[in-house]
């Protein structure tokens, strides 16, 4: 059985959905092929389940309120994991239904099965029952995502050694847990398990947490971890893990040794490019198995594009933009052909960490004359009411006061940086933030305080922010 389409998308995650939706909206017959569940990793093992786990931990433990009101509402260890798994499964299934419905509403066909690219831009799909369908396309977009890296020296066959996919199968909470990796995922799981009452150790080969984030903000997060008795081993990797005496014996690259009840490896992703027949049709892969693309997301094979984690790990929001741009380039659609080059990042821990634009390290490396304006969230009206602190900082040029970067640690950092991101994108500066009126009590009012602080620093004075 063979059929012809304008676009065949392999993968129904954010990148795949967005590319198919744009093509279909402009009249191009499209089909999405998915080997797992609608939404890909985001709805099965990635974004949605992890963020649900975070919300469940907040709910069960009263994490945000325990230091304010002195009340702990932690659920019994034998109850919390089961309820959290139940909630995560419910959210995942709900999102999968929503995404399947959206794909149908957009007029896109959906086909479940394992895809392999053949000659003449054909895609052979092996269906769950073993039958095959052959699809022919004017354009193919590969958006198959990624999976957790599993280093050979980690005994993943041990029932207490997890990656970020199978951690959701954990039964009773361990008394203590080693998390390997100080990037976004490692930080998120550290805050989750700490909130659930697990004694957490974290090791990271880098000498700091969140190397891609602003160092001051990352340093503030490290201070919080230390206050919460999270034991940090920075500049240290996990070289060996062995089972003995009912515990896991861990040896770090620094020579330090200790025992732990469980290990979670949360460092690195691997592109899902195996079994697609890519190299046979002329698609070049790099040394890490990722697809090589140009600025239009074209691969080295005519008519085949790639977006999302198969070209490089990124946020879902960036992958979606890549998908839209790829479809627009493929069919010459006048909708969106450039992904915003502004660096953006978000870590959904407790608290959140987010940033957009230049960090201080990048400003110094580029020899930019810059200044910083800061606002402590704890002494904004909203922060005083909630009892939660944090930091909002603005980096700006000294000469024209144009904003270069915004970085935040706080409850809703991932949303709060959006204001600064828009200012940067449209070339705005402190004068623009000074000109607008913002609601208070809100966290967003911290932009006013950071702006005032920055302007006064230009005059050699700093403001002591009050309500």
C-alpha positions in Angstrom: 0.0 0.0 0.0 1.6 3.3 -1.0 0.3 6.9 -0.8 1.7 10.3 -1.7 1.9 13.4 0.5 3.4 16.8 0.4 5.0 16.3 3.8 5.8 13.3 5.9 6.9 14.1 9.4 8.6 11.4 11.5 8.0 12.2 15.1 5.0 13.8 16.9 6.9 15.8 19.5 6.8 19.6 19.6 9.1 20.0 16.5 7.1 17.5 14.5 3.7 18.9 15.5 4.6 22.5 14.6 6.1 21.7 11.2 3.1 19.6 10.2 0.6 22.2 11.5 2.2 25.0 9.4 2.3 22.9 6.2 -1.3 21.8 6.7 -2.5 25.3 7.4 -1.1 26.4 4.0 -2.8 23.6 2.1 -0.1 20.9 2.0 -1.2 17.4 2.6 0.7 16.2 5.6 1.0 13.0 7.8 2.8 12.5 11.1 4.3 9.1 11.8 5.0 8.3 15.5 6.6 5.1 16.9 5.4 5.7 20.5 2.7 8.0 21.8 1.3 11.3 20.5 3.6 14.1 21.7 6.7 12.0 21.8 9.0 12.2 24.8 7.3 15.4 26.1 4.2 13.4 27.0 5.7 10.1 27.9 9.0 10.5 29.8 10.1 14.1 29.4 8.6 17.5 30.0 5.1 16.8 31.1 5.8 13.9 33.5 8.8 15.7 35.1 6.8 18.9 35.6 3.9 16.9 37.0 6.3 15.3 39.4 7.4 18.7 40.5 3.9 19.9 41.1 3.0 16.8 43.0 6.0 17.2 45.2 4.9 20.8 46.0 1.4 19.6 46.8 2.4 16.6 49.0 5.0 18.4 51.0 3.9 22.0 51.2 7.5 22.7 50.2 7.0 26.4 49.5 5.3 27.1 52.8 7.3 25.0 55.2 9.8 27.8 56.0 7.2 30.5 56.1 4.5 29.0 58.3 6.7 26.3 60.0 4.3 23.6 58.8 5.3 20.4 57.0 2.7 18.4 55.2 4.8 15.5 53.8 2.9 12.5 52.7 4.0 9.0 54.0 6.8 7.6 51.8 4.6 4.6 50.8 1.8 6.9 49.6 3.6 9.7 47.8 5.3 7.7 45.0 2.1 5.9 44.0 0.0 9.0 44.0 2.7 10.9 42.0 2.9 8.1 39.4 -0.9 8.1 39.1 -1.0 11.9 38.6 1.9 11.8 36.1 0.2 9.0 34.1 -3.1 10.9 34.1 -1.4 14.1 32.8 0.5 12.2 30.2 -2.5 10.4 28.8 -4.5 13.7 28.9 -1.9 15.5 26.8 -1.6 12.6 24.4 -5.4 12.8 23.8 -5.2 16.5 23.3 -2.3 16.3 20.9 -4.0 13.5 18.9 -7.1 15.7 18.7 -5.1 18.8 17.6 -3.4 16.9 14.9 -6.8 15.7 13.6 -8.3 19.2 13.9 -5.4 20.6 11.8 -6.3 18.2 9.0 -3.1 16.2 9.5 -3.2 12.4 9.2 -1.6 10.4 12.0 0.0 7.0 11.6 1.4 4.9 14.4 4.4 2.8 13.5 8.2 2.6 13.0 9.5 4.6 10.1 12.4 4.0 7.8 13.4 6.3 4.9 13.9 4.7 1.6 14.9 5.9 -1.9 13.0 8.6 -3.8 11.8 10.2 -0.5 9.8 7.2 0.4 9.0 6.3 4.1 8.2 2.7 4.9 6.1 2.4 8.1 5.9 -0.9 9.9 2.6 -0.9 11.7 2.0 -2.4 15.2 0.4 -5.5 13.5 3.5 -6.0 11.4 2.0 -4.8 8.1 3.8 -2.1 6.1 2.7 1.1 4.4 4.8 3.1 2.0 4.5 6.8 1.9 6.0 9.0 -0.8 6.7 12.7 0.0 7.8 15.9 -1.6 9.4 16.7 1.7 10.4 14.6 4.8 11.0 16.2 8.2 12.8 14.1 10.8 11.8 15.1 14.3 12.4 11.9 16.3 13.9 13.6 19.4 16.3 12.1 21.8 16.7 9.7 24.8 18.8 9.7 28.0 22.5 8.9 27.6 23.5 5.6 29.3 27.2 5.4 29.9 28.7 2.0 29.8 30.2 2.2 33.3 26.8 2.6 34.9 25.1 -0.6 36.0 21.6 0.3 34.7 20.6 -3.4 35.2 20.7 -2.7 38.9 17.1 -1.9 40.1 18.3 1.1 42.0 20.2 2.8 39.1 17.9 4.9 37.0 18.0 7.3 34.0 15.5 10.1 33.5 13.1 7.9 31.6 12.7 5.0 34.0 12.9 7.0 37.3 9.2 7.2 37.1 9.0 3.5 37.8 10.7 4.0 41.2 8.8 2.2 44.0 9.4 3.4 47.6 11.5 6.5 47.9 15.1 5.8 48.8 16.5 7.3 52.0 19.3 8.8 50.0 20.0 9.4 46.3 23.0 10.4 44.2 22.1 12.5 41.2 24.8 12.6 38.5 24.6 15.8 36.5 24.3 19.4 37.4 22.5 20.6 34.3 18.8 21.5 34.0 17.4 17.9 34.5 19.7 17.1 37.4 18.8 20.3 39.1 15.1 19.7 38.6 15.2 16.2 40.0 17.4 17.4 42.9 14.8 19.9 44.0 12.0 17.3 43.6 13.5 14.6 45.6 14.8 17.0 48.3 11.2 18.3 48.7 10.0 14.7 49.1 12.4 14.2 52.0 15.2 12.2 50.3 18.7 13.0 51.3 20.3 14.1 48.0 23.9 14.2 46.8 24.7 15.8 43.4 27.9 15.4 41.5 28.8 17.3 38.3 32.0 17.2 36.2 31.7 21.0 35.7 32.9 23.1 38.7 29.5 24.7 39.0 25.8 24.1 38.5 24.0 25.0 35.3 27.1 25.9 33.2 25.0 27.5 30.5 23.3 29.9 32.9 24.5 33.2 34.4 27.1 32.3 37.1 25.7 34.6 39.8 22.2 33.1 39.5 23.6 29.5 39.4 25.7 30.4 42.5 22.6 31.5 44.3 21.0 28.2 43.6 24.0 26.3 44.9 23.7 28.3 48.1 20.1 27.2 48.4 21.1 23.6 47.9 23.6 23.9 50.7 21.0 25.4 53.0 18.7 22.4 52.2 21.6 20.0 53.1 22.0 18.9 49.5 25.6 17.7 49.3 27.3 19.0 46.2 30.4 17.4 44.6 31.3 19.9 41.9 34.2 19.2 39.5 33.6 15.5 40.1 32.1 12.8 38.0 30.9 9.3 39.0 33.6 6.9 37.8 32.4 3.7 39.4 29.2 2.3 40.9 29.2 -1.2 42.5 26.6 -3.1 44.6 27.6 -4.3 48.0 26.1 -4.8 51.5 22.6 -3.7 50.2 23.9 -0.3 49.1 25.5 1.2 46.0 29.2 2.1 46.5 30.1 5.2 44.5 33.6 6.3 43.5 34.0 9.8 42.2 36.7 11.1 39.8 38.2 13.0 42.7 38.7 9.7 44.6 35.9 10.4 47.1 33.8 7.3 48.0 30.4 6.9 49.7 27.4 4.7 49.7 23.9 5.5 48.5 20.5 3.8 48.2 19.9 4.8 44.6 21.5 6.6 41.7 19.9 8.8 39.0 22.0 9.5 35.9 20.8 12.9 34.5 23.6 14.1 32.2 23.3 14.0 28.5 21.0 13.0 25.7 21.4 10.8 22.6 19.7 11.6 19.3 17.2 9.0 18.1 18.6 8.5 14.6 19.1 4.7 14.6 17.0 2.5 12.3 15.8 5.4 10.2 17.9 4.5 7.2 19.4 8.0 7.2 22.9 7.3 6.0 21.7 5.0 3.3 19.8 7.9 1.7 22.7 10.4 2.1 21.8 12.1 5.3 25.1 13.0 7.1 25.4 12.5 10.9 28.0 14.1 13.1 30.4 12.2 15.5 27.6 12.1 18.1 25.0 10.6 15.9 23.1 13.9 15.4 21.8 15.0 12.0 23.8 17.7 10.2 21.7 20.6 8.8 22.2 24.0 7.3 20.6 27.3 8.4 17.3 26.2 6.7 17.3 22.8 8.5 18.1 21.0 5.3 20.1 17.8 5.6 22.6 16.6 3.0 19.9 14.6 1.3 17.6 16.5 -1.1 14.1 17.1 0.3 14.9 15.8 3.8 14.9 18.2 6.7 15.6 17.7 10.5 14.6 19.6 13.6 14.6 19.4 17.3 16.8 17.1 19.5 18.0 15.1 16.5 20.2 18.1 15.5 21.0 19.3 19.0 19.3 19.3 22.5 17.1 22.3 23.0 14.0 23.6 24.7 10.7 22.4 23.3 9.9 26.0 22.4 13.0 26.3 20.3 12.3 22.9 18.6 8.8 24.1 17.7 10.3 27.2 16.1 12.7 25.1 14.1 9.8 22.9 12.9 7.9 25.9 11.7 10.9 27.3 9.9 11.7 24.0 8.2 8.2 23.7 6.9 8.3 27.3 5.6 11.6 26.8 3.8 10.5 23.5 2.4 7.3 24.9 0.8 8.3 28.6 0.5 5.6 29.6 3.0 5.8 33.3 4.0 5.1 32.7 7.6 8.4 32.1 9.6 11.8 31.4 8.2 14.2 32.4 10.9 14.5 31.1 14.5 15.2 33.9 17.0 19.0 33.7 17.7 18.5 35.1 21.2 19.7 32.4 23.6 17.0 31.4 26.1 17.0 28.8 28.8 14.7 27.7 31.7 15.1 25.2 34.5 11.9 24.1 36.2 13.3 23.3 39.6 12.0 24.7 42.9 12.7 27.6 42.6 12.9 28.0 38.8 16.0 29.5 37.0 15.7 31.2 33.6 17.6 33.5 31.4 17.6 35.2 28.0 20.4 37.0 26.2 24.0 37.5 27.3 25.4 36.3 30.6 28.1 38.3 32.4 30.7 35.8 31.3 29.7 36.3 27.7 29.7 40.1 28.0 33.2 40.0 29.4 34.4 37.6 26.7 33.0 39.9 24.0 34.6 42.9 25.7 31.3 44.7 26.1 31.2 47.6 28.5 28.2 46.6 30.6 26.5 47.3 33.9 24.1 45.3 36.0 20.8 46.2 37.7 19.5 43.8 40.4 16.3 43.3 42.3 15.9 41.0 45.3 12.5 39.4 44.9 12.2 38.9 48.7 11.8 42.6 49.2 9.3 43.3 46.5 5.7 43.5 47.7 4.9 40.1 46.1 7.9 38.5 47.5 7.2 39.7 51.0 3.6 38.4 50.7 4.6 35.0 49.5 7.7 34.7 51.7 9.8 33.7 48.7 13.0 35.3 47.6 15.1 35.2 44.5 16.9 37.5 42.1 16.2 39.4 38.9 19.2 40.9 37.2 19.4 43.0 34.0 22.6 43.3 32.0 22.8 46.4 29.8 25.3 48.4 27.8 26.8 51.4 29.5 26.7 53.6 26.5 23.1 53.4 25.3 21.5 51.4 28.2 20.3 48.8 25.8 19.4 45.5 27.6 21.7 42.6 26.8 20.5 39.9 29.1 18.0 39.1 31.8 18.4 36.3 34.4 16.2 35.2 37.2 16.0 32.8 40.2 12.5 32.6 41.7 9.1 31.1 41.8 8.0 31.9 38.2 11.4 32.8 36.7 10.5 31.0 33.4 7.6 33.4 32.9 9.2 36.5 34.4 12.1 36.5 32.0 9.7 36.8 29.1 9.4 40.6 29.7 13.1 41.1 29.4 13.3 38.7 26.5 10.9 40.9 24.5 12.8 44.0 25.4 16.0 42.5 24.2 14.4 41.1 21.0 13.2 44.5 19.9 16.3 46.4 20.9 14.9 48.1 24.0 16.7 49.3 27.0 16.4 50.6 30.6 14.7 53.8 29.4 11.9 51.7 28.0 11.5 49.8 31.3 11.6 53.0 33.1 8.9 54.5 30.9 6.2 51.7 31.5 4.0 51.3 34.5 3.8 47.8 35.9 1.3 46.3 38.4 2.2 45.8 42.0 2.2 43.6 44.0 3.6 41.4 41.3 7.0 39.7 40.7 7.1 41.6 37.4 7.5 44.9 39.3 11.0 43.7 40.1 11.9 45.0 36.6 11.3 48.5 37.9 13.6 48.0 40.9 16.3 46.4 38.7 16.0 49.3 36.2 16.3 51.9 39.0 19.3 50.0 40.4 21.0 49.9 37.1 20.4 53.6 36.3 21.7 54.7 39.7 24.8 52.4 39.3 25.6 54.4 36.1 25.9 57.4 38.4 28.0 55.6 40.9 25.2 55.0 43.4 23.1 51.9 44.2 19.5 51.9 45.4 18.4 50.0 48.4 15.1 48.5 47.1 12.1 48.7 49.4 8.4 48.0 49.0 
